[in-house]
Amino acid sequence: MNVASLATTLPMLLVGMLGIFLVIGVIILVVTLLNKIFSSKGE
């Protein structure tokens, strides 16, 4: 296992994982907002 290659790829891996979590969070926010909008219109 090459330590130098790990040191260069680790920041990219962390940025990728952060991006994934951000996208998941945005999707959850949009779904909850749509749910609130359409549930309030139904009443």
RADA-V566109 format. One line per field, one symbol per residue. phi: phi as a letter, one per 40 degrees, with the letter a starting at -180 (. if undefined). psi: psi as a letter, one per 40 degrees, with the letter a starting at -180 (. if undefined). burial: I if it has 9 or more other ideal C-beta (glycine too) atoms within 8 Angstrom, else O. Layout:
phi = ???
psi = ???
burial = ???
This chain:
phi = .cccccccccdcccccccccccccccccccccccccccccccc
psi = hhdddddddddddddddddddddddddddddddddddddddd.
burial = OOOOOIOOOOOOOOOOOOOOOOOOOOOOOOOOOOOOOOOOOOO
